[in-house]
Structure formats: structure tokens, C-alpha cells
């Protein structure tokens, strides 16, 4: 089976409205993106395994529970897509209340329960991993979803609006969700209840770092550069110049993530697989369910991709921060949190390819 993405579609999408009248040749990085991602994973694991102090060295560049190299990678990844967002169009995109309801119902009601069900089904005998997985399911992604949406040709404005609303909701309701699933739902399934105390301030800090910083940089640079250089220069020169940063930062982030847990991945591979199985099922079910339901209620492909990837991903940064803060950096919950994005990267890359396949099958009238 070939894992190479439909790069022509991806490149056209990422450069839409920036190269009018020109057909750009595929760059070396774009042409074999999926291959580079798997190589980056292998490089990261090798660094973590063969260089014993590499994880300690990378973690030395941390502020509290925020790993600075990882944060830089995530921020740089999101910055170029956010500069392309037409923020003034966001309010008009949410006039379809039925589609908006579908998005939030699947993301906030179906998603957390599905992860809870998978965690208690597959990891009942591993309570630490089970708890870590439940925590992962409590908040939708607000970071890497922007990149997956960009690669799949989704609506940038729609995903930016969803990410903004989801960020506010998880700041307000994450603690309540944690109480409900860990103190009320676990006993109903015959499992021991857990108590987690996480404040709104702590959640807001994580959201602010991973979404607030790139969002602010994108807005400021767009306002300043369009005013000083003009909108045409911004679209034709600046955006094409910074677009490759997303993919380069993605590869950098993958190397960092995998190197931090290279030793564990090699030493306890079966634990990694135990955690990965319910995660892969979650990604596949959430994406497929959302895509077909959104298509049924009339979503365009671009809207559908934005909604489906938003529903599929999780805020692993917040989950890791909560698990480390409550259970400790060496806990099983924290390990499950770290394994989450390691599984998400290849899974969501394949879902990008699947999204293009569904576009060919279900949106023939939109193809040009």
C-alpha cells in the first residue's frame, strides 16, 4: 500500500490565492511528505534510544511543564496557515446552524464518551493508561488540527472559528468534564473514581501558549504587512515565502516528540501498542462518522474537512500538562498523553489521504 499523499492537490490548496495564473512545481519536501514524516519518526526514536541523555537535554529547555522546543515547533507549524485566514469571513460561515450543531455535538458529546468507552474497554487492566486516555478525550485539538485541515484542503476560516470556540469551551468546561468522567462515570462502569483538581487558569495558560501566540503573530503580521506592503504583496510574496515553514516545523516537532520517548518506545513497545489501538480506532471512527454526517446535512468538502479533522484530533498538549501536573512526569497517565500525538501524526496523515479519496467519491460535483 502506498502512503504517499496526493501532493498535487495539497500543494494547490496550500498555495490557493497566492499564485494566480501560475502552476507551481512540487518541491522536494512536498513531493515525498509522508516519507519524510515516517523518517522523522525513525530519527526521533533513534536519537532517544541511542543518545541516552538526549531527552534530558531537550527537557532542560523547559518552562514549568511547557517544553520550549516542542512549543516553538507547534507555534511555527500553525503560523503560516493562520496568516492565510480571512478573519472577517468567519462570522458568516456559521449561518448553517444545523452544521454547527453537528460539529459541536460530535466533538463535545460523542468524542469524550467514545474515548471513555475505548479506554475502559481496552485498558481496564491498566488503570494509569486508561485514565490518561480518558483525559486525552476531554478536549478537542486546537493546534495540529490547523495543519491537518490545511493539508486536506479544508476551509481555513471555518477551522479557525471552530478552534477559537473550542478553546473557550475547554477553558470553561474541561474541569467539569474531568469531574464527570473520572468521578461519576468510572464508578458506573465498576471502576475506581479519581479526583483531579485542575484550575481554569492552568488550562487557559496551555491554550494561550499553543493557540494564542501563533494567532496573535498571524493577526499582527497580516495587519502590519498589508498596511505597509499592500494586500497583493502579502498574498503573492509573503505567504508563499512562509508556507514551507509549516512542513519543516512539522518534521522538527515529530523528531522532538519521538526523541523524548525513544527509550520508552523501544523498551516497552507492547505498552505503546496497547495505548495506540484505542487511539487509532478513535481517530478513524470520529473522522468517518463526522464526515458522513456533515455530508448528509449539506456541508461542502472544505467545511467537511474542517469539521471532521477538528472532531478527530485532541488537545494532547493540555492532556500532557494535566497528567504531569496531577500524576507526575513519570506516571502512566503522562506516558499515555505523550504516546497520543505520536500515534496521531501518522494516523491523521493517512486520514488526509482518506479525505481526498472521499472528496473524489462524494463531492464529484465540486471537482474542477
C-alpha positions in Angstrom: 0.0 0.0 0.0 1.4 3.4 -0.9 1.4 6.1 1.8 2.4 9.0 -0.5 -0.2 11.8 -0.2 -2.0 13.4 -3.1 0.7 16.2 -3.1 -0.5 18.0 -6.2 -3.9 18.6 -4.5 -2.2 19.6 -1.3 0.2 22.0 -2.8 -2.5 23.6 -4.9 -4.6 24.1 -1.8 -1.8 25.5 0.3 -0.9 28.0 -2.3 -4.5 28.9 -3.3 -5.0 32.6 -3.9 -1.2 33.1 -3.8 -0.1 32.0 -7.2 -2.7 33.3 -9.6 -2.2 32.2 -13.1 0.9 30.1 -12.3 1.3 26.4 -11.7 4.0 25.8 -9.1 6.2 22.7 -9.4 6.2 20.4 -6.4 9.1 21.0 -4.1 11.3 18.1 -2.9 9.8 18.3 0.6 6.2 18.3 -0.7 6.6 15.5 -3.2 7.5 12.9 -0.5 5.9 14.4 2.5 4.6 11.1 4.0 8.0 9.5 3.6 9.7 12.4 5.4 7.3 12.1 8.3 8.0 8.4 8.8 11.7 9.1 8.5 11.4 11.9 11.1 9.7 9.5 13.4 12.5 7.0 13.0 15.2 9.7 13.5 13.4 10.8 16.7 13.2 7.3 18.1 16.9 6.7 17.2 18.0 9.9 18.9 16.1 9.0 22.0 17.3 5.4 22.1 21.0 5.7 21.0 21.7 9.0 22.8 20.7 8.3 26.4 20.9 11.9 27.6 19.1 13.5 24.7 15.7 13.6 26.4 17.2 15.2 29.5 18.9 17.8 27.2 15.7 18.6 25.4 13.7 18.8 28.6 16.3 21.2 30.1 14.8 23.8 27.7 11.5 23.9 29.6 9.5 26.4 31.5 7.4 24.6 34.1 5.6 21.8 32.2 6.0 23.5 28.8 8.7 22.1 26.6 10.1 25.1 24.8 11.5 23.3 21.6 8.2 21.5 21.3 6.2 24.7 21.8 8.3 26.5 19.2 7.7 23.7 16.7 3.9 23.8 17.2 3.7 27.6 17.0 5.8 27.7 13.8 3.6 24.9 12.4 0.4 26.9 12.9 1.6 30.4 12.0 1.6 30.1 8.1 -1.9 28.6 7.9 -3.3 31.2 10.3 -1.8 34.1 8.2 -4.0 32.9 5.3 -7.2 33.0 7.3 -9.7 35.8 6.3 -10.9 36.5 9.8 -13.6 38.9 8.6 -15.3 35.9 6.9 -15.5 33.7 10.0 -18.9 35.0 11.4 -20.7 34.4 8.0 -19.5 30.8 7.9 -21.6 29.8 10.9 -25.0 30.7 9.5 -25.7 27.0 8.9 -26.8 26.2 12.5 -27.5 22.5 11.7 -23.9 22.0 10.6 -22.6 23.9 13.6 -24.8 21.7 15.9 -23.4 18.5 14.2 -19.9 19.7 14.8 -20.2 20.5 18.4 -22.4 17.5 19.3 -19.9 15.0 17.8 -16.9 16.9 19.1 -18.1 17.5 22.7 -20.6 14.8 23.3 -19.8 11.8 21.1 -16.0 12.3 21.2 -15.3 12.2 25.0 -17.7 9.3 25.5 -16.2 7.3 22.7 -12.7 7.8 24.2 -14.0 6.9 27.6 -15.6 3.7 26.2 -12.5 2.7 24.3 -10.2 3.4 27.3 -12.4 1.3 29.7 -12.7 -1.5 27.1 -9.0 -1.8 26.0 -7.2 -0.6 29.1 -9.3 -1.7 32.0 -6.4 -3.7 33.4 -4.0 -0.8 33.0 -5.7 1.9 35.1 -3.0 4.5 34.6 -3.0 4.3 30.9 -6.8 4.2 30.9 -7.0 7.4 32.9 -4.5 9.1 30.6 -6.6 8.1 27.6 -9.8 9.5 29.2 -8.1 12.8 29.9 -7.0 12.9 26.2 -10.6 12.6 25.1 -11.9 15.5 27.2 -10.8 18.3 24.8 -10.7 18.7 21.0 -7.5 19.7 19.2 -6.6 23.4 18.9 -3.2 23.1 17.4 -2.2 20.5 14.9 -5.8 20.4 13.5 -5.0 23.6 11.7 -2.1 21.8 9.8 -4.2 18.7 9.0 -7.0 20.9 7.7 -4.5 22.8 5.6 -3.1 19.6 4.1 -6.5 18.3 3.3 -7.7 21.5 1.6 -10.2 22.4 4.3 -11.8 25.8 4.9 -9.3 27.9 6.9 -11.8 30.3 8.2 -14.2 27.6 9.4 -11.4 25.7 11.2 -10.1 28.9 12.8 -13.6 29.7 14.0 -14.1 26.2 15.4 -10.7 26.2 17.1 -11.4 29.6 18.7 -14.8 28.4 20.1 -13.4 25.1 21.2 -10.6 26.9 23.0 -13.1 28.9 25.0 -15.2 25.9 25.8 -12.3 23.8 27.0 -11.1 26.6 29.3 -14.6 26.8 30.8 -15.6 23.1 30.9 -12.5 20.9 30.9 -12.6 20.7 34.8 -16.3 19.8 34.7 -15.7 17.1 32.1 -12.8 15.7 34.2 -15.1 15.5 37.2 -18.0 13.9 35.3 -15.9 11.2 33.6 -13.5 10.4 36.3 -15.6 10.7 39.4 -19.1 9.8 38.1 -18.7 7.7 35.0 -15.9 5.4 36.2 -17.9 4.0 39.2 -20.9 3.4 36.9 -18.6 1.1 34.9 -17.4 -0.7 38.1 -14.1 1.2 38.3 -12.5 3.3 41.0 -13.3 7.0 40.9 -10.5 9.5 40.6 -10.3 13.1 41.7 -8.5 15.7 39.6 -8.1 19.3 40.5 -7.2 21.5 37.6 -7.9 25.2 37.5 -9.3 27.3 34.7 -6.1 29.4 34.9 -3.9 26.4 34.2 -6.0 25.4 31.2 -6.1 28.9 29.9 -2.2 29.1 30.1 -1.9 26.0 27.9 -4.4 27.3 25.4 -2.7 30.7 25.4 0.7 29.2 24.6 -0.3 26.8 21.8 -3.0 28.9 20.2 -2.8 32.4 21.5 0.8 33.1 20.4 0.5 31.9 16.8 -2.9 33.5 16.5 -1.5 36.9 17.7 1.5 36.6 15.4 -0.6 35.9 12.4 -3.0 38.8 13.1 -0.3 41.3 13.8 1.8 40.3 10.8 -1.2 40.4 8.5 -2.3 43.9 9.7 1.2 45.4 9.6 2.3 43.9 6.3 -0.9 44.6 4.4 -0.8 48.2 5.6 2.9 48.7 4.7 3.3 46.5 1.7 -0.2 46.1 0.4 -2.5 43.1 0.2 -1.3 41.9 -3.1 2.4 41.7 -1.9 1.2 39.9 1.2 -0.7 37.2 -0.8 1.8 36.9 -3.7 5.1 37.2 -1.9 4.9 36.8 1.9 2.5 33.8 2.1 4.4 31.7 -0.4 7.6 32.5 1.3 6.5 31.3 4.7 4.3 28.4 3.6 7.2 25.8 3.7 7.7 26.7 7.4 4.6 24.6 8.3 6.0 21.3 6.9 9.6 22.0 8.2 8.2 22.7 11.7 6.0 19.6 11.5 9.1 17.4 10.8 11.0 19.2 13.6 8.2 18.7 16.0 7.9 15.0 15.1 11.7 14.5 15.7 11.4 16.2 19.1 8.3 14.3 20.2 9.7 10.9 19.3 13.2 11.6 20.7 11.7 12.5 24.1 10.2 9.0 24.4 12.6 7.0 22.2 13.8 4.9 25.1 10.3 4.0 26.3 9.1 3.2 22.8 11.8 0.7 22.3 11.8 -0.7 25.9 8.1 -1.2 26.3 6.7 -1.4 22.7 3.7 -3.5 23.7 2.5 -0.8 26.1 2.8 1.6 23.2 0.7 -0.7 21.1 -1.9 -1.1 23.9 -2.3 2.7 24.0 -2.2 3.1 20.2 -5.0 0.6 19.4 -7.9 2.6 21.0 -6.4 5.8 19.7 -6.4 4.6 16.1 -9.9 3.4 16.5 -10.9 6.8 17.9 -9.4 8.8 15.1 -10.9 6.5 12.4 -14.4 6.4 13.9 -14.6 10.1 14.7 -13.3 11.2 11.3 -15.6 8.8 9.3 -18.7 9.5 11.4 -18.3 13.3 11.2 -17.5 13.3 7.5 -20.6 11.3 6.5 -23.0 13.1 8.9 -21.7 16.5 7.8 -22.1 15.5 4.2 -25.7 14.4 4.9 -26.6 17.8 6.4 -25.1 19.7 3.4 -21.5 20.6 4.2 -19.2 21.4 1.3 -16.0 19.4 1.1 -14.0 22.4 2.6 -16.4 22.7 5.5 -16.5 19.0 6.0 -12.7 18.6 6.2 -12.5 21.4 8.8 -15.2 19.9 10.9 -14.0 16.3 10.6 -10.4 17.0 11.5 -11.5 19.2 14.4 -13.6 16.3 15.7 -10.8 13.7 15.2 -7.9 15.4 16.9 -7.4 16.0 20.6 -5.6 18.6 22.7 -2.7 16.4 23.6 -0.7 19.4 24.9 -3.4 20.1 27.6 -3.7 16.3 28.3 0.0 16.0 28.9 0.1 19.1 31.0 -2.8 17.9 33.2 -1.4 14.4 33.6 2.1 15.7 34.5 0.7 18.2 36.9 -1.7 15.8 38.7 0.1 12.4 38.5 3.7 13.3 37.9 6.1 13.3 34.9 6.9 9.6 35.2 3.3 8.5 35.6 1.4 6.1 33.3 -1.1 8.9 32.6 1.7 11.2 31.3 3.1 8.4 29.2 -0.3 7.8 27.6 -0.5 11.5 26.9 2.8 11.5 25.2 2.0 8.5 23.1 -1.1 10.3 21.9 0.5 12.7 19.4 3.0 10.0 18.4 0.0 7.9 17.2 -1.9 11.0 15.9 0.7 12.1 13.4 0.8 9.0 11.1 -2.9 8.4 11.7 -4.1 11.8 10.7 -1.7 11.9 7.8 -3.4 8.8 6.4 -6.8 10.5 7.1 -5.7 13.4 5.0 -5.3 10.9 2.1 -8.6 9.4 3.0 -10.2 12.8 2.9 -9.1 13.3 -0.7 -10.4 9.8 -1.5 -13.8 10.7 0.0 -13.8 14.0 -1.9 -13.4 12.1 -5.2 -16.2 9.8 -4.3 -18.7 12.1 -2.6 -18.0 15.5 -4.0 -17.7 14.9 -7.7 -19.7 18.0 -8.5 -17.2 20.2 -6.6 -14.2 18.9 -8.5 -12.7 21.1 -11.2 
